[in-house]
Amino acid sequence: MTNVTVSLPDELAQQAQSAGLLRPDAIERLLREAMKKRQVEQLFTTMDKLAALQPALTEAEIDAEIAAARADRARRR
């Protein structure tokens, strides 16, 4: 277990204490939620970067891909 010391403005500390947010379980929950949000944001940033590397398909190219997938599925039956 790691102990962490945090300095907060007095008013914010009082509000957080009154709201029950300075309890270890509450701080753990807040940190886990923040980490999850950060991971999701990083995922979307990475997806945007990947999307920028691949030019968008035209409608005709999408139709051709769908037709090819359907034909492949039909051959396997």
Z-matrix of the N, CA and C atoms (Angstrom, degrees):
N
C 1 1.451
C 2 1.516 1 107.75
N 3 1.313 2 116.63 1 134.75
C 4 1.455 3 122.31 2 179.00
C 5 1.519 4 109.64 3 -106.08
N 6 1.314 5 116.27 4 135.81
C 7 1.460 6 121.13 5 174.73
C 8 1.515 7 108.78 6 -97.20
N 9 1.333 8 115.90 7 138.53
C 10 1.458 9 121.66 8 -178.44
C 11 1.525 10 108.10 9 -126.95
N 12 1.318 11 116.76 10 134.34
C 13 1.455 12 121.89 11 175.78
C 14 1.524 13 107.71 12 -106.58
N 15 1.328 14 115.69 13 130.39
C 16 1.465 15 120.85 14 -177.50
C 17 1.523 16 108.49 15 -125.32
N 18 1.324 17 116.83 16 135.28
C 19 1.464 18 121.72 17 175.01
C 20 1.515 19 108.26 18 -99.95
N 21 1.325 20 115.89 19 127.30
C 22 1.460 21 121.84 20 -179.61
C 23 1.519 22 109.08 21 -129.37
N 24 1.327 23 116.46 22 152.41
C 25 1.461 24 118.30 23 171.74
C 26 1.534 25 108.67 24 -59.00
N 27 1.328 26 116.72 25 144.09
C 28 1.466 27 121.43 26 -175.10
C 29 1.528 28 112.22 27 -53.88
N 30 1.329 29 117.42 28 -46.32
C 31 1.463 30 120.22 29 -177.47
C 32 1.530 31 111.59 30 -62.13
N 33 1.319 32 116.57 31 -43.36
C 34 1.463 33 120.09 32 178.91
C 35 1.527 34 110.51 33 -64.85
N 36 1.327 35 117.36 34 -41.73
C 37 1.464 36 121.26 35 179.36
C 38 1.524 37 110.46 36 -61.88
N 39 1.326 38 117.09 37 -41.82
C 40 1.461 39 120.56 38 179.08
C 41 1.532 40 111.29 39 -64.93
N 42 1.343 41 116.14 40 -42.61
C 43 1.465 42 119.99 41 178.67
C 44 1.529 43 110.72 42 -64.27
N 45 1.320 44 116.17 43 -44.17
C 46 1.461 45 120.46 44 179.88
C 47 1.526 46 110.78 45 -64.14
N 48 1.325 47 116.29 46 -40.75
C 49 1.469 48 120.44 47 178.43
C 50 1.530 49 109.92 48 -63.16
N 51 1.334 50 116.77 49 -44.59
C 52 1.475 51 120.84 50 179.86
C 53 1.521 52 111.47 51 -62.78
N 54 1.329 53 116.65 52 -33.65
C 55 1.471 54 121.59 53 -179.28
C 56 1.525 55 111.85 54 -83.29
N 57 1.329 56 117.33 55 -3.13
C 58 1.459 57 120.25 56 -179.92
C 59 1.520 58 113.92 57 78.11
N 60 1.334 59 115.98 58 18.74
C 61 1.469 60 119.57 59 -175.38
C 62 1.527 61 114.10 60 -88.89
N 63 1.309 62 117.68 61 -4.74
C 64 1.467 63 119.26 62 -179.97
C 65 1.521 64 112.81 63 -97.43
N 66 1.315 65 116.72 64 3.58
C 67 1.465 66 120.60 65 174.80
C 68 1.530 67 108.34 66 -72.56
N 69 1.317 68 118.13 67 146.73
C 70 1.472 69 120.62 68 -179.31
C 71 1.536 70 113.39 69 -54.14
N 72 1.336 71 118.23 70 -41.71
C 73 1.462 72 119.21 71 -178.86
C 74 1.523 73 111.42 72 -67.65
N 75 1.320 74 117.21 73 -34.97
C 76 1.469 75 120.43 74 179.01
C 77 1.525 76 110.60 75 -69.94
N 78 1.323 77 116.50 76 -42.52
C 79 1.471 78 120.05 77 178.55
C 80 1.517 79 110.19 78 -64.46
N 81 1.325 80 117.42 79 -40.99
C 82 1.473 81 120.63 80 177.79
C 83 1.524 82 110.30 81 -59.83
N 84 1.338 83 116.51 82 -45.53
C 85 1.469 84 120.30 83 -179.73
C 86 1.530 85 110.64 84 -61.87
N 87 1.349 86 116.71 85 -44.64
C 88 1.469 87 120.39 86 179.46
C 89 1.523 88 111.66 87 -61.39
N 90 1.324 89 116.31 88 -41.84
C 91 1.467 90 119.84 89 179.77
C 92 1.526 91 111.65 90 -67.89
N 93 1.322 92 117.07 91 -40.65
C 94 1.480 93 119.92 92 178.13
C 95 1.530 94 110.59 93 -63.20
N 96 1.336 95 116.78 94 -42.04
C 97 1.463 96 120.37 95 178.23
C 98 1.528 97 111.16 96 -63.49
N 99 1.335 98 116.53 97 -41.51
C 100 1.463 99 121.02 98 178.79
C 101 1.529 100 111.05 99 -64.30
N 102 1.341 101 116.84 100 -40.53
C 103 1.466 102 120.33 101 179.05
C 104 1.526 103 110.83 102 -65.72
N 105 1.323 104 116.73 103 -41.43
C 106 1.456 105 120.31 104 179.04
C 107 1.528 106 110.26 105 -63.21
N 108 1.324 107 116.57 106 -43.30
C 109 1.470 108 120.63 107 178.43
C 110 1.525 109 110.20 108 -61.05
N 111 1.328 110 116.73 109 -42.79
C 112 1.467 111 120.98 110 -179.96
C 113 1.531 112 110.64 111 -63.27
N 114 1.346 113 117.10 112 -40.94
C 115 1.465 114 120.74 113 179.24
C 116 1.531 115 110.83 114 -63.61
N 117 1.326 116 116.81 115 -41.13
C 118 1.466 117 120.69 116 179.12
C 119 1.526 118 109.61 117 -64.88
N 120 1.326 119 116.94 118 -44.00
C 121 1.460 120 120.30 119 178.50
C 122 1.523 121 111.29 120 -61.28
N 123 1.328 122 117.16 121 -41.28
C 124 1.469 123 120.83 122 178.32
C 125 1.521 124 110.86 123 -65.42
N 126 1.335 125 117.03 124 -37.49
C 127 1.456 126 120.69 125 177.68
C 128 1.523 127 110.41 126 -61.76
N 129 1.330 128 116.96 127 -47.29
C 130 1.453 129 119.73 128 -179.44
C 131 1.530 130 111.68 129 -66.74
N 132 1.314 131 117.23 130 -35.65
C 133 1.467 132 120.05 131 176.09
C 134 1.524 133 110.30 132 -62.65
N 135 1.321 134 116.45 133 -43.66
C 136 1.464 135 121.09 134 178.75
C 137 1.524 136 110.64 135 -64.95
N 138 1.330 137 116.59 136 -41.82
C 139 1.469 138 119.87 137 178.62
C 140 1.525 139 110.89 138 -62.28
N 141 1.336 140 117.42 139 -40.02
C 142 1.464 141 120.75 140 177.60
C 143 1.523 142 111.10 141 -63.29
N 144 1.337 143 116.13 142 -40.67
C 145 1.465 144 119.82 143 178.50
C 146 1.528 145 110.88 144 -64.19
N 147 1.331 146 116.48 145 -42.62
C 148 1.464 147 120.28 146 178.71
C 149 1.521 148 111.40 147 -65.10
N 150 1.315 149 116.38 148 -40.72
C 151 1.467 150 120.36 149 179.27
C 152 1.518 151 110.96 150 -63.24
N 153 1.320 152 117.08 151 -34.42
C 154 1.460 153 120.55 152 179.58
C 155 1.529 154 111.91 153 -69.25
N 156 1.327 155 117.11 154 -24.51
C 157 1.467 156 120.66 155 179.89
C 158 1.523 157 112.10 156 -74.98
N 159 1.317 158 116.76 157 -30.31
C 160 1.469 159 122.68 158 -176.80
C 161 1.527 160 109.10 159 -104.20
N 162 1.336 161 117.97 160 119.67
C 163 1.461 162 118.32 161 177.73
C 164 1.532 163 110.33 162 -62.77
N 165 1.314 164 115.30 163 146.66
C 166 1.467 165 120.40 164 -178.97
C 167 1.527 166 110.16 165 -65.07
N 168 1.329 167 115.96 166 143.31
C 169 1.460 168 121.01 167 178.22
C 170 1.528 169 109.86 168 -78.13
N 171 1.310 170 115.61 169 146.11
C 172 1.459 171 120.01 170 174.07
C 173 1.522 172 107.90 171 -77.52
N 174 1.320 173 116.20 172 167.06
C 175 1.464 174 119.84 173 178.58
C 176 1.528 175 110.56 174 -61.94
N 177 1.327 176 117.03 175 -37.18
C 178 1.463 177 120.71 176 178.82
C 179 1.529 178 111.11 177 -65.05
N 180 1.340 179 116.88 178 -39.05
C 181 1.460 180 120.36 179 178.86
C 182 1.536 181 110.92 180 -67.58
N 183 1.317 182 116.09 181 -38.21
C 184 1.467 183 119.78 182 177.10
C 185 1.519 184 110.05 183 -64.01
N 186 1.340 185 116.87 184 -44.89
C 187 1.464 186 120.82 185 178.26
C 188 1.526 187 111.04 186 -59.98
N 189 1.330 188 116.70 187 -41.21
C 190 1.467 189 120.95 188 179.44
C 191 1.532 190 110.58 189 -64.72
N 192 1.329 191 117.89 190 -40.81
C 193 1.466 192 121.37 191 178.20
C 194 1.526 193 110.60 192 -63.66
N 195 1.317 194 117.00 193 -42.78
C 196 1.467 195 120.95 194 178.62
C 197 1.519 196 110.28 195 -63.29
N 198 1.321 197 116.75 196 -44.65
C 199 1.465 198 121.04 197 179.76
C 200 1.526 199 110.69 198 -62.04
N 201 1.333 200 116.85 199 -41.35
C 202 1.462 201 120.67 200 -179.90
C 203 1.533 202 110.33 201 -66.00
N 204 1.318 203 117.50 202 -40.85
C 205 1.459 204 120.64 203 179.06
C 206 1.523 205 110.54 204 -65.33
N 207 1.322 206 116.69 205 -41.28
C 208 1.470 207 120.05 206 178.87
C 209 1.521 208 111.02 207 -65.34
N 210 1.331 209 116.55 208 -40.99
C 211 1.467 210 120.42 209 179.29
C 212 1.524 211 110.37 210 -64.45
N 213 1.328 212 116.36 211 -41.83
C 214 1.461 213 120.83 212 178.38
C 215 1.528 214 110.59 213 -62.40
N 216 1.328 215 116.99 214 -43.34
C 217 1.468 216 121.40 215 178.35
C 218 1.533 217 110.42 216 -63.47
N 219 1.322 218 116.76 217 -40.09
C 220 1.478 219 120.75 218 -179.88
C 221 1.534 220 110.67 219 -65.53
N 222 1.331 221 117.09 220 -38.28
C 223 1.477 222 121.54 221 178.56
C 224 1.526 223 111.11 222 -64.08
N 225 1.322 224 116.79 223 -35.32
C 226 1.466 225 120.39 224 -177.85
C 227 1.514 226 113.06 225 -73.63
N 228 1.312 227 118.14 226 -19.00
C 229 1.485 228 120.65 227 -177.85
C 230 1.479 229 111.72 228 -75.94
